[in-house]
Amino acid sequence: MYLFIGGPEVIIILLIVVMVFGADKIPEIARGLGKGMAQIRNATDDIKREINNSAKDAGLDTDVTKDIKKTIDDAKEDIDKMTGPIKRMK
């Protein structure tokens, strides 16, 4: 599942939540958590957008990470080509 939590653990956590908050408050809590997560996601997207716009306005190259990722992927492919026969010998 998620974070090494299995089905029985999730059920126990849900039972505890129902006992502590009551069944009528759970939708309210879930709604509030959803709104909070959406606000955080929107804020991080706005920050990323602002950083990218500032970098473009300053004339900086924003595709540096793409170049680095391509170099890393090429290196991985080269290593796989070199170690391919060794892995098959196992």
Biopython code that builds the backbone (N, CA, C, O; Angstrom):
import numpy as np
from Bio.PDB.StructureBuilder import StructureBuilder

atoms = [
    (1, "MET", "N", (0.813, -1.190, 0.000)),
    (1, "MET", "CA", (0.000, 0.000, 0.000)),
    (1, "MET", "C", (0.852, 1.247, 0.000)),
    (1, "MET", "O", (1.681, 1.434, -0.891)),
    (2, "TYR", "N", (0.667, 2.072, 0.952)),
    (2, "TYR", "CA", (1.332, 3.360, 1.015)),
    (2, "TYR", "C", (2.089, 3.480, 2.327)),
    (2, "TYR", "O", (1.509, 3.290, 3.396)),
    (3, "LEU", "N", (3.360, 3.789, 2.261)),
    (3, "LEU", "CA", (4.202, 3.951, 3.442)),
    (3, "LEU", "C", (4.216, 2.699, 4.314)),
    (3, "LEU", "O", (4.167, 2.790, 5.541)),
    (4, "PHE", "N", (4.283, 1.556, 3.690)),
    (4, "PHE", "CA", (4.370, 0.283, 4.382)),
    (4, "PHE", "C", (3.177, 0.026, 5.303)),
    (4, "PHE", "O", (3.310, -0.644, 6.327)),
    (5, "ILE", "N", (2.028, 0.554, 4.938)),
    (5, "ILE", "CA", (0.815, 0.330, 5.717)),
    (5, "ILE", "C", (-0.075, -0.613, 4.920)),
    (5, "ILE", "O", (-0.389, -0.356, 3.758)),
    (6, "GLY", "N", (-0.473, -1.696, 5.551)),
    (6, "GLY", "CA", (-1.323, -2.671, 4.895)),
    (6, "GLY", "C", (-2.791, -2.413, 5.163)),
    (6, "GLY", "O", (-3.149, -1.443, 5.830)),
    (7, "GLY", "N", (-3.629, -3.274, 4.649)),
    (7, "GLY", "CA", (-5.073, -3.148, 4.797)),
    (7, "GLY", "C", (-5.553, -3.141, 6.238)),
    (7, "GLY", "O", (-6.349, -2.279, 6.614)),
    (8, "PRO", "N", (-5.087, -4.084, 7.057)),
    (8, "PRO", "CA", (-5.561, -4.096, 8.452)),
    (8, "PRO", "C", (-5.183, -2.818, 9.216)),
    (8, "PRO", "O", (-5.963, -2.321, 10.029)),
    (9, "GLU", "N", (-3.992, -2.298, 8.950)),
    (9, "GLU", "CA", (-3.574, -1.074, 9.636)),
    (9, "GLU", "C", (-4.456, 0.100, 9.243)),
    (9, "GLU", "O", (-4.798, 0.932, 10.084)),
    (10, "VAL", "N", (-4.824, 0.170, 7.970)),
    (10, "VAL", "CA", (-5.686, 1.257, 7.501)),
    (10, "VAL", "C", (-7.050, 1.176, 8.176)),
    (10, "VAL", "O", (-7.608, 2.194, 8.586)),
    (11, "ILE", "N", (-7.578, -0.024, 8.290)),
    (11, "ILE", "CA", (-8.884, -0.206, 8.929)),
    (11, "ILE", "C", (-8.833, 0.223, 10.390)),
    (11, "ILE", "O", (-9.753, 0.881, 10.878)),
    (12, "ILE", "N", (-7.769, -0.144, 11.085)),
    (12, "ILE", "CA", (-7.627, 0.256, 12.496)),
    (12, "ILE", "C", (-7.534, 1.775, 12.609)),
    (12, "ILE", "O", (-8.155, 2.367, 13.492)),
    (13, "ILE", "N", (-6.769, 2.408, 11.730)),
    (13, "ILE", "CA", (-6.646, 3.870, 11.758)),
    (13, "ILE", "C", (-8.001, 4.517, 11.495)),
    (13, "ILE", "O", (-8.367, 5.476, 12.175)),
    (14, "LEU", "N", (-8.746, 4.010, 10.526)),
    (14, "LEU", "CA", (-10.068, 4.562, 10.239)),
    (14, "LEU", "C", (-11.018, 4.397, 11.425)),
    (14, "LEU", "O", (-11.790, 5.308, 11.724)),
    (15, "LEU", "N", (-10.973, 3.252, 12.101)),
    (15, "LEU", "CA", (-11.814, 3.051, 13.280)),
    (15, "LEU", "C", (-11.469, 4.048, 14.387)),
    (15, "LEU", "O", (-12.359, 4.588, 15.044)),
    (16, "ILE", "N", (-10.181, 4.286, 14.586)),
    (16, "ILE", "CA", (-9.760, 5.248, 15.603)),
    (16, "ILE", "C", (-10.247, 6.647, 15.248)),
    (16, "ILE", "O", (-10.725, 7.385, 16.110)),
    (17, "VAL", "N", (-10.121, 7.010, 13.959)),
    (17, "VAL", "CA", (-10.576, 8.335, 13.513)),
    (17, "VAL", "C", (-12.077, 8.485, 13.736)),
    (17, "VAL", "O", (-12.534, 9.535, 14.186)),
    (18, "VAL", "N", (-12.843, 7.449, 13.427)),
    (18, "VAL", "CA", (-14.299, 7.504, 13.629)),
    (18, "VAL", "C", (-14.630, 7.639, 15.105)),
    (18, "VAL", "O", (-15.536, 8.387, 15.472)),
    (19, "MET", "N", (-13.903, 6.922, 15.957)),
    (19, "MET", "CA", (-14.177, 7.002, 17.391)),
    (19, "MET", "C", (-13.814, 8.374, 17.962)),
    (19, "MET", "O", (-14.511, 8.892, 18.835)),
    (20, "VAL", "N", (-12.728, 8.955, 17.469)),
    (20, "VAL", "CA", (-12.281, 10.238, 18.019)),
    (20, "VAL", "C", (-13.148, 11.389, 17.514)),
    (20, "VAL", "O", (-13.595, 12.222, 18.302)),
    (21, "PHE", "N", (-13.383, 11.439, 16.215)),
    (21, "PHE", "CA", (-14.075, 12.596, 15.632)),
    (21, "PHE", "C", (-15.560, 12.371, 15.406)),
    (21, "PHE", "O", (-16.318, 13.337, 15.324)),
    (22, "GLY", "N", (-15.985, 11.152, 15.307)),
    (22, "GLY", "CA", (-17.380, 10.871, 15.013)),
    (22, "GLY", "C", (-17.610, 10.807, 13.520)),
    (22, "GLY", "O", (-16.915, 11.465, 12.745)),
    (23, "ALA", "N", (-18.584, 10.015, 13.120)),
    (23, "ALA", "CA", (-18.830, 9.780, 11.696)),
    (23, "ALA", "C", (-19.310, 11.033, 10.975)),
    (23, "ALA", "O", (-19.058, 11.189, 9.780)),
    (24, "ASP", "N", (-19.999, 11.932, 11.683)),
    (24, "ASP", "CA", (-20.532, 13.117, 11.019)),
    (24, "ASP", "C", (-19.452, 14.164, 10.728)),
    (24, "ASP", "O", (-19.662, 15.025, 9.873)),
    (25, "LYS", "N", (-18.316, 14.118, 11.406)),
    (25, "LYS", "CA", (-17.254, 15.115, 11.204)),
    (25, "LYS", "C", (-16.241, 14.692, 10.139)),
    (25, "LYS", "O", (-15.489, 15.532, 9.647)),
    (26, "ILE", "N", (-16.205, 13.427, 9.778)),
    (26, "ILE", "CA", (-15.192, 12.935, 8.841)),
    (26, "ILE", "C", (-15.287, 13.608, 7.477)),
    (26, "ILE", "O", (-14.249, 14.008, 6.950)),
    (27, "PRO", "N", (-16.472, 13.760, 6.866)),
    (27, "PRO", "CA", (-16.512, 14.452, 5.575)),
    (27, "PRO", "C", (-16.004, 15.894, 5.668)),
    (27, "PRO", "O", (-15.353, 16.396, 4.753)),
    (28, "GLU", "N", (-16.312, 16.543, 6.783)),
    (28, "GLU", "CA", (-15.851, 17.918, 6.990)),
    (28, "GLU", "C", (-14.330, 17.970, 7.052)),
    (28, "GLU", "O", (-13.704, 18.838, 6.444)),
    (29, "ILE", "N", (-13.747, 17.041, 7.786)),
    (29, "ILE", "CA", (-12.289, 16.987, 7.920)),
    (29, "ILE", "C", (-11.642, 16.678, 6.575)),
    (29, "ILE", "O", (-10.651, 17.305, 6.201)),
    (30, "ALA", "N", (-12.201, 15.715, 5.851)),
    (30, "ALA", "CA", (-11.651, 15.350, 4.540)),
    (30, "ALA", "C", (-11.738, 16.519, 3.570)),
    (30, "ALA", "O", (-10.805, 16.758, 2.804)),
    (31, "ARG", "N", (-12.844, 17.246, 3.595)),
    (31, "ARG", "CA", (-13.017, 18.407, 2.731)),
    (31, "ARG", "C", (-11.961, 19.472, 3.048)),
    (31, "ARG", "O", (-11.357, 20.055, 2.147)),
    (32, "GLY", "N", (-11.753, 19.710, 4.341)),
    (32, "GLY", "CA", (-10.755, 20.690, 4.762)),
    (32, "GLY", "C", (-9.347, 20.289, 4.352)),
    (32, "GLY", "O", (-8.562, 21.121, 3.899)),
    (33, "LEU", "N", (-9.031, 19.001, 4.515)),
    (33, "LEU", "CA", (-7.718, 18.517, 4.094)),
    (33, "LEU", "C", (-7.542, 18.653, 2.585)),
    (33, "LEU", "O", (-6.471, 19.042, 2.118)),
    (34, "GLY", "N", (-8.576, 18.339, 1.830)),
    (34, "GLY", "CA", (-8.512, 18.472, 0.373)),
    (34, "GLY", "C", (-8.282, 19.909, -0.053)),
    (34, "GLY", "O", (-7.470, 20.177, -0.938)),
    (35, "LYS", "N", (-8.995, 20.834, 0.575)),
    (35, "LYS", "CA", (-8.815, 22.248, 0.244)),
    (35, "LYS", "C", (-7.407, 22.709, 0.597)),
    (35, "LYS", "O", (-6.784, 23.454, -0.159)),
    (36, "GLY", "N", (-6.912, 22.269, 1.740)),
    (36, "GLY", "CA", (-5.560, 22.638, 2.159)),
    (36, "GLY", "C", (-4.507, 22.118, 1.197)),
    (36, "GLY", "O", (-3.569, 22.834, 0.845)),
    (37, "MET", "N", (-4.663, 20.867, 0.772)),
    (37, "MET", "CA", (-3.706, 20.290, -0.176)),
    (37, "MET", "C", (-3.774, 21.010, -1.515)),
    (37, "MET", "O", (-2.741, 21.225, -2.150)),
    (38, "ALA", "N", (-4.964, 21.384, -1.952)),
    (38, "ALA", "CA", (-5.102, 22.111, -3.216)),
    (38, "ALA", "C", (-4.438, 23.481, -3.120)),
    (38, "ALA", "O", (-3.795, 23.922, -4.073)),
    (39, "GLN", "N", (-4.586, 24.158, -1.986)),
    (39, "GLN", "CA", (-3.948, 25.458, -1.808)),
    (39, "GLN", "C", (-2.429, 25.332, -1.825)),
    (39, "GLN", "O", (-1.743, 26.168, -2.412)),
    (40, "ILE", "N", (-1.904, 24.298, -1.188)),
    (40, "ILE", "CA", (-0.455, 24.084, -1.188)),
    (40, "ILE", "C", (0.036, 23.798, -2.593)),
    (40, "ILE", "O", (1.065, 24.331, -3.008)),
    (41, "ARG", "N", (-0.687, 22.959, -3.336)),
    (41, "ARG", "CA", (-0.305, 22.636, -4.702)),
    (41, "ARG", "C", (-0.321, 23.895, -5.577)),
    (41, "ARG", "O", (0.597, 24.121, -6.366)),
    (42, "ASN", "N", (-1.368, 24.711, -5.430)),
    (42, "ASN", "CA", (-1.447, 25.948, -6.208)),
    (42, "ASN", "C", (-0.320, 26.904, -5.853)),
    (42, "ASN", "O", (0.241, 27.557, -6.733)),
    (43, "ALA", "N", (0.013, 26.988, -4.575)),
    (43, "ALA", "CA", (1.088, 27.886, -4.150)),
    (43, "ALA", "C", (2.422, 27.431, -4.715)),
    (43, "ALA", "O", (3.208, 28.259, -5.175)),
    (44, "THR", "N", (2.696, 26.126, -4.689)),
    (44, "THR", "CA", (3.971, 25.646, -5.236)),
    (44, "THR", "C", (4.021, 25.834, -6.749)),
    (44, "THR", "O", (5.078, 26.151, -7.295)),
    (45, "ASP", "N", (2.901, 25.643, -7.428)),
    (45, "ASP", "CA", (2.866, 25.887, -8.868)),
    (45, "ASP", "C", (3.125, 27.363, -9.174)),
    (45, "ASP", "O", (3.844, 27.686, -10.119)),
    (46, "ASP", "N", (2.542, 28.251, -8.379)),
    (46, "ASP", "CA", (2.771, 29.687, -8.575)),
    (46, "ASP", "C", (4.232, 30.043, -8.353)),
    (46, "ASP", "O", (4.797, 30.840, -9.102)),
    (47, "ILE", "N", (4.846, 29.462, -7.338)),
    (47, "ILE", "CA", (6.257, 29.735, -7.060)),
    (47, "ILE", "C", (7.130, 29.245, -8.216)),
    (47, "ILE", "O", (8.025, 29.960, -8.667)),
    (48, "LYS", "N", (6.870, 28.030, -8.694)),
    (48, "LYS", "CA", (7.638, 27.497, -9.822)),
    (48, "LYS", "C", (7.482, 28.382, -11.054)),
    (48, "LYS", "O", (8.456, 28.694, -11.738)),
    (49, "ARG", "N", (6.247, 28.778, -11.325)),
    (49, "ARG", "CA", (5.983, 29.630, -12.483)),
    (49, "ARG", "C", (6.724, 30.959, -12.359)),
    (49, "ARG", "O", (7.303, 31.445, -13.331)),
    (50, "GLU", "N", (6.704, 31.539, -11.171)),
    (50, "GLU", "CA", (7.382, 32.820, -10.947)),
    (50, "GLU", "C", (8.892, 32.688, -11.120)),
    (50, "GLU", "O", (9.531, 33.562, -11.705)),
    (51, "ILE", "N", (9.459, 31.599, -10.613)),
    (51, "ILE", "CA", (10.902, 31.375, -10.769)),
    (51, "ILE", "C", (11.256, 31.215, -12.237)),
    (51, "ILE", "O", (12.230, 31.803, -12.707)),
    (52, "ASN", "N", (10.475, 30.425, -12.969)),
    (52, "ASN", "CA", (10.748, 30.235, -14.395)),
    (52, "ASN", "C", (10.615, 31.535, -15.166)),
    (52, "ASN", "O", (11.434, 31.826, -16.038)),
    (53, "ASN", "N", (9.582, 32.327, -14.853)),
    (53, "ASN", "CA", (9.406, 33.608, -15.542)),
    (53, "ASN", "C", (10.561, 34.554, -15.241)),
    (53, "ASN", "O", (11.042, 35.245, -16.139)),
    (54, "SER", "N", (11.007, 34.594, -13.999)),
    (54, "SER", "CA", (12.125, 35.453, -13.621)),
    (54, "SER", "C", (13.404, 35.017, -14.326)),
    (54, "SER", "O", (14.192, 35.851, -14.773)),
    (55, "ALA", "N", (13.601, 33.710, -14.420)),
    (55, "ALA", "CA", (14.801, 33.197, -15.086)),
    (55, "ALA", "C", (14.770, 33.524, -16.572)),
    (55, "ALA", "O", (15.793, 33.895, -17.147)),
    (56, "LYS", "N", (13.607, 33.390, -17.195)),
    (56, "LYS", "CA", (13.500, 33.709, -18.621)),
    (56, "LYS", "C", (13.702, 35.195, -18.863)),
    (56, "LYS", "O", (14.347, 35.584, -19.837)),
    (57, "ASP", "N", (13.148, 36.041, -17.970)),
    (57, "ASP", "CA", (13.308, 37.486, -18.107)),
    (57, "ASP", "C", (14.765, 37.895, -17.945)),
    (57, "ASP", "O", (15.212, 38.862, -18.562)),
    (58, "ALA", "N", (15.508, 37.163, -17.118)),
    (58, "ALA", "CA", (16.916, 37.476, -16.884)),
    (58, "ALA", "C", (17.802, 36.877, -17.966)),
    (58, "ALA", "O", (19.008, 37.122, -17.987)),
    (59, "GLY", "N", (17.217, 36.098, -18.859)),
    (59, "GLY", "CA", (17.978, 35.509, -19.953)),
    (59, "GLY", "C", (18.703, 34.236, -19.564)),
    (59, "GLY", "O", (19.627, 33.819, -20.263)),
    (60, "LEU", "N", (18.309, 33.612, -18.471)),
    (60, "LEU", "CA", (18.938, 32.366, -18.042)),
    (60, "LEU", "C", (18.321, 31.184, -18.766)),
    (60, "LEU", "O", (17.151, 31.207, -19.147)),
    (61, "ASP", "N", (19.130, 30.154, -18.947)),
    (61, "ASP", "CA", (18.656, 28.942, -19.604)),
    (61, "ASP", "C", (17.900, 28.085, -18.597)),
    (61, "ASP", "O", (18.483, 27.625, -17.615)),
    (62, "THR", "N", (16.626, 27.868, -18.828)),
    (62, "THR", "CA", (15.810, 27.071, -17.903)),
    (62, "THR", "C", (15.794, 25.595, -18.276)),
    (62, "THR", "O", (15.188, 24.790, -17.569)),
    (63, "ASP", "N", (16.450, 25.225, -19.378)),
    (63, "ASP", "CA", (16.472, 23.832, -19.815)),
    (63, "ASP", "C", (17.727, 23.101, -19.349)),
    (63, "ASP", "O", (18.076, 22.059, -19.903)),
    (64, "VAL", "N", (18.403, 23.630, -18.344)),
    (64, "VAL", "CA", (19.623, 23.001, -17.847)),
    (64, "VAL", "C", (19.316, 21.616, -17.307)),
    (64, "VAL", "O", (20.084, 20.681, -17.532)),
    (65, "THR", "N", (18.219, 21.473, -16.607)),
    (65, "THR", "CA", (17.894, 20.171, -16.031)),
    (65, "THR", "C", (17.636, 19.126, -17.118)),
    (65, "THR", "O", (17.949, 17.950, -16.932)),
    (66, "LYS", "N", (17.076, 19.542, -18.232)),
    (66, "LYS", "CA", (16.853, 18.595, -19.329)),
    (66, "LYS", "C", (18.183, 18.104, -19.875)),
    (66, "LYS", "O", (18.331, 16.921, -20.179)),
    (67, "ASP", "N", (19.164, 19.014, -20.004)),
    (67, "ASP", "CA", (20.484, 18.622, -20.483)),
    (67, "ASP", "C", (21.160, 17.655, -19.517)),
    (67, "ASP", "O", (21.777, 16.679, -19.942)),
    (68, "ILE", "N", (21.044, 17.924, -18.223)),
    (68, "ILE", "CA", (21.640, 17.057, -17.209)),
    (68, "ILE", "C", (20.977, 15.692, -17.230)),
    (68, "ILE", "O", (21.655, 14.668, -17.149)),
    (69, "LYS", "N", (19.649, 15.673, -17.339)),
    (69, "LYS", "CA", (18.925, 14.395, -17.377)),
    (69, "LYS", "C", (19.331, 13.591, -18.604)),
    (69, "LYS", "O", (19.486, 12.373, -18.513)),
    (70, "LYS", "N", (19.508, 14.246, -19.750)),
    (70, "LYS", "CA", (19.916, 13.544, -20.963)),
    (70, "LYS", "C", (21.306, 12.946, -20.789)),
    (70, "LYS", "O", (21.550, 11.813, -21.204)),
    (71, "THR", "N", (22.213, 13.694, -20.181)),
    (71, "THR", "CA", (23.566, 13.191, -19.945)),
    (71, "THR", "C", (23.544, 11.984, -19.021)),
    (71, "THR", "O", (24.255, 11.006, -19.256)),
    (72, "ILE", "N", (22.737, 12.046, -17.975)),
    (72, "ILE", "CA", (22.627, 10.921, -17.041)),
    (72, "ILE", "C", (22.026, 9.707, -17.730)),
    (72, "ILE", "O", (22.506, 8.590, -17.535)),
    (73, "ASP", "N", (20.992, 9.901, -18.526)),
    (73, "ASP", "CA", (20.381, 8.785, -19.253)),
    (73, "ASP", "C", (21.363, 8.152, -20.231)),
    (73, "ASP", "O", (21.403, 6.929, -20.366)),
    (74, "ASP", "N", (22.161, 8.981, -20.919)),
    (74, "ASP", "CA", (23.174, 8.450, -21.829)),
    (74, "ASP", "C", (24.206, 7.623, -21.079)),
    (74, "ASP", "O", (24.625, 6.566, -21.551)),
    (75, "ALA", "N", (24.618, 8.108, -19.905)),
    (75, "ALA", "CA", (25.593, 7.366, -19.100)),
    (75, "ALA", "C", (25.012, 6.036, -18.639)),
    (75, "ALA", "O", (25.709, 5.021, -18.638)),
    (76, "LYS", "N", (23.745, 6.035, -18.248)),
    (76, "LYS", "CA", (23.094, 4.793, -17.834)),
    (76, "LYS", "C", (23.056, 3.785, -18.978)),
    (76, "LYS", "O", (23.304, 2.596, -18.775)),
    (77, "GLU", "N", (22.744, 4.265, -20.177)),
    (77, "GLU", "CA", (22.704, 3.373, -21.336)),
    (77, "GLU", "C", (24.071, 2.786, -21.613)),
    (77, "GLU", "O", (24.186, 1.596, -21.904)),
    (78, "ASP", "N", (25.117, 3.607, -21.528)),
    (78, "ASP", "CA", (26.477, 3.117, -21.755)),
    (78, "ASP", "C", (26.858, 2.054, -20.734)),
    (78, "ASP", "O", (27.465, 1.040, -21.081)),
    (79, "ILE", "N", (26.502, 2.288, -19.478)),
    (79, "ILE", "CA", (26.813, 1.317, -18.426)),
    (79, "ILE", "C", (26.042, 0.027, -18.664)),
    (79, "ILE", "O", (26.588, -1.061, -18.477)),
    (80, "ASP", "N", (24.785, 0.131, -19.072)),
    (80, "ASP", "CA", (23.991, -1.063, -19.359)),
    (80, "ASP", "C", (24.584, -1.852, -20.518)),
    (80, "ASP", "O", (24.585, -3.083, -20.501)),
    (81, "LYS", "N", (25.089, -1.145, -21.522)),
    (81, "LYS", "CA", (25.705, -1.833, -22.668)),
    (81, "LYS", "C", (26.969, -2.565, -22.242)),
    (81, "LYS", "O", (27.232, -3.678, -22.698)),
    (82, "MET", "N", (27.752, -1.937, -21.363)),
    (82, "MET", "CA", (29.009, -2.559, -20.916)),
    (82, "MET", "C", (28.756, -3.708, -19.958)),
    (82, "MET", "O", (29.476, -4.705, -19.995)),
    (83, "THR", "N", (27.761, -3.594, -19.111)),
    (83, "THR", "CA", (27.537, -4.623, -18.097)),
    (83, "THR", "C", (26.519, -5.667, -18.532)),
    (83, "THR", "O", (26.255, -6.616, -17.795)),
    (84, "GLY", "N", (25.953, -5.507, -19.699)),
    (84, "GLY", "CA", (24.964, -6.465, -20.173)),
    (84, "GLY", "C", (25.466, -7.892, -20.179)),
    (84, "GLY", "O", (24.811, -8.768, -19.612)),
    (85, "PRO", "N", (26.617, -8.163, -20.806)),
    (85, "PRO", "CA", (27.125, -9.543, -20.821)),
    (85, "PRO", "C", (27.462, -10.061, -19.412)),
    (85, "PRO", "O", (27.314, -11.250, -19.130)),
    (86, "ILE", "N", (27.911, -9.166, -18.545)),
    (86, "ILE", "CA", (28.258, -9.589, -17.186)),
    (86, "ILE", "C", (27.004, -9.995, -16.435)),
    (86, "ILE", "O", (27.014, -10.995, -15.716)),
    (87, "LYS", "N", (25.931, -9.245, -16.585)),
    (87, "LYS", "CA", (24.681, -9.565, -15.886)),
    (87, "LYS", "C", (24.118, -10.896, -16.367)),
    (87, "LYS", "O", (23.537, -11.645, -15.582)),
    (88, "ARG", "N", (24.285, -11.192, -17.643)),
    (88, "ARG", "CA", (23.724, -12.434, -18.185)),
    (88, "ARG", "C", (24.445, -13.670, -17.702)),
    (88, "ARG", "O", (23.887, -14.767, -17.732)),
    (89, "MET", "N", (25.688, -13.507, -17.253)),
    (89, "MET", "CA", (26.496, -14.664, -16.823)),
    (89, "MET", "C", (26.037, -15.199, -15.472)),
    (89, "MET", "O", (26.422, -16.314, -15.121)),
    (90, "LYS", "N", (25.265, -14.497, -14.718)),
    (90, "LYS", "CA", (24.855, -14.931, -13.383)),
    (90, "LYS", "C", (24.076, -16.195, -13.410)),
    (90, "LYS", "O", (23.660, -16.686, -12.360)),
]
sb = StructureBuilder()
sb.init_structure("model")
sb.init_model(0)
sb.init_chain("A")
sb.init_seg("    ")
for serial, (resi, resn, name, xyz) in enumerate(atoms, 1):
    if name == "N":
        sb.init_residue(resn, " ", resi, " ")
    sb.init_atom(name, np.array(xyz, "f"), 0.0, 1.0, " ", f" {name:<3s}", serial, name[0])
structure = sb.get_structure()
